[in-house]
Amino acid sequence: MKKRLAAALVAASILAGAVAPASAQTFDLQSVFGLNTPSIGPSPKLWAERVKLMTGGKVNINVHGAGDFVPPFEVFGAVSSGALQMGFDWIGYWANQIPVANLVGSMPFGPEPDITLAWMFKGGGLEIIQKAYDPHNVVVLPCHLVGAEAGGWFNKEINSVDDLKGLNMRIAGLGGKTLAKMGANTQLVPAGEIFVSLETGRIDAAEFSAPQLDVGLGFQRVTKYYYFPGWHQPSSWDSIIINKAVWDGLGADTQQVMKEACFANIAWNLADQVNAQAAAIKTIRDAGVDVRRFPDDVLKAMYATSKEVLAEEAKNDPIFAEALASLTAYMDSVGEWAHLQALPRE
């Protein structure tokens, strides 16, 4: 009897250890997005679940939504100072502190997702951008690759370049700088405030993301036109950011698990995005929105202006210049393979 009781106690102890290891580490992460936002909302939670699974429950990350600890646009500063241990972001939000984040977050007429992915992890991209984060005591883990966005929601038709002049538009990153150079009045509005800004007429137009995300925020209820393509952001990164002291306190195995969990997160989210867009566009059309493409002459003008903006940004920041040269050269070097493999579509 005593032997059976002892065996039962040992088994219970082992089971308890499996559920809650004595050496478990717990961290807090705040996202810049609401956790119910499609795709990007649950992304850090999925990453945290993978980290917990891959560490056998030894690392637990509590994921919090926008504003739970600090306002969304203060997440980077909080992680940098150590007030927050971890964050989840759209990388371009930190362009004021890290100019190269604008390039990685929104390169107008830039690479498609597959080339973006390859450059980041095989073409030297991550090594370049981490240099920009180092002075801020932040480690960046690219962890969610966003596919091509829409060109944006409008309450007036865009038939010519002149229609952009005086337009009040919510648009982030280098695309915003491009449109401002073309005469638009651009501003950055947090995701949770875009709907009301459109509804009240504070802005005439807005871009946020791809149809999957946009439809979840209800923009189809307060706009007339939905324009494509997403010239300003053919691909971009969301990332996990971690305070450097916290990162250094992790074991090498845990650091590698967090990177591997990001690779899994990227793959899952890319598949999810491709799968979701057709249904989202149908919902948008069914709501009465006119889905159309920008005129070719408008896109050509955007392209020319964006090249000027990129050149100006490169002059102002050496890491931006290094990343732009690297990414542009990489796009050229791998471009022939895509060209040779292109199939006719009739």
FENLINMO-V981825 format. One record per backbone hydrogen bond with DSSP energy under -0.5 kcal/mol. CO is the residue of the C=O (numbers start at 1). NH is the residue of the N-H. Records with the same first field share a line. If there is no record, write none. Layout:
BEGIN
CO=NH ; NH
END
This chain:
BEGIN
1=5
2=6
3=7
4=8
5=9
6=10
7=11
8=12
9=13
10=14
11=15
12=16
13=17
14=18
15=19
16=20
21=24
25=60
27=62
28=86
29=64
30=88
33=66
34=37
37=41 ; 42
38=40
39=43
40=44
42=46
43=47
44=48
45=49
46=50
47=51
48=52
49=53
50=54
51=55
52=57
53=56
55=58
58=25
60=27 ; 62
61=63
62=29
64=31
65=68
70=67
71=74
72=75
74=78
75=79
76=80
77=81
78=82 ; 83 ; 84
85=243
86=30
87=241
88=32
89=91 ; 239
90=93
91=94
92=95
94=97 ; 98
98=101
99=102 ; 103
100=104
101=105
102=106
104=237
106=108 ; 174
107=110 ; 234
112=115 ; 116
113=117
114=118
115=119
116=120
117=121
118=122 ; 123
119=123 ; 125
120=126
124=128
125=129
126=130
127=131
128=131 ; 132
129=132 ; 133
130=134
131=135
133=136 ; 138
134=137
137=244
139=242
140=142
141=240
144=146 ; 238
146=236
149=230
152=227
153=206
154=224 ; 225
157=159
158=295
160=163
161=164 ; 165
162=165
164=167
167=169 ; 185
168=204 ; 205
169=171 ; 187
170=207
172=175 ; 176
173=177
174=178
175=179
176=180
177=181
178=182
179=184
180=183
183=166
184=186
185=169
187=171 ; 189
190=193 ; 194
191=194
193=197
194=198
195=199
196=200
197=202 ; 203
198=201
204=155
205=170
206=153
209=150
210=213 ; 214
211=215
212=216
213=217
214=217 ; 219
215=218
218=221
219=222
224=290
225=154
226=292
227=151 ; 152
228=294
229=231
230=233
231=109
233=149
235=107
236=146
237=91
238=143 ; 144
239=89 ; 241
240=141
241=87
242=139
243=247
244=248
245=249
247=250
251=255
252=256
253=257
254=258
255=259
256=260
257=261
258=262
259=263
260=264
261=265
262=266
263=267
264=268
265=269
266=270
267=271
268=272
269=273
270=274
271=275
272=276
273=277
276=280
277=281
278=282
279=283
280=284
281=285
282=286
283=287
284=289
285=288
289=291
290=226 ; 292
292=228
295=298 ; 299
296=300
297=301
298=302
299=303
300=304
301=305
302=306
303=307
304=308
305=309
306=310
307=311
308=312
309=313
310=314
311=315
312=316
313=316 ; 317
317=321
318=322
319=323
320=324
321=325
322=326
323=327
324=328
325=329
326=330
327=331
328=332
329=333
330=334
331=335
332=336
334=338
335=339
336=340
337=341
338=342
339=342
344=346
END
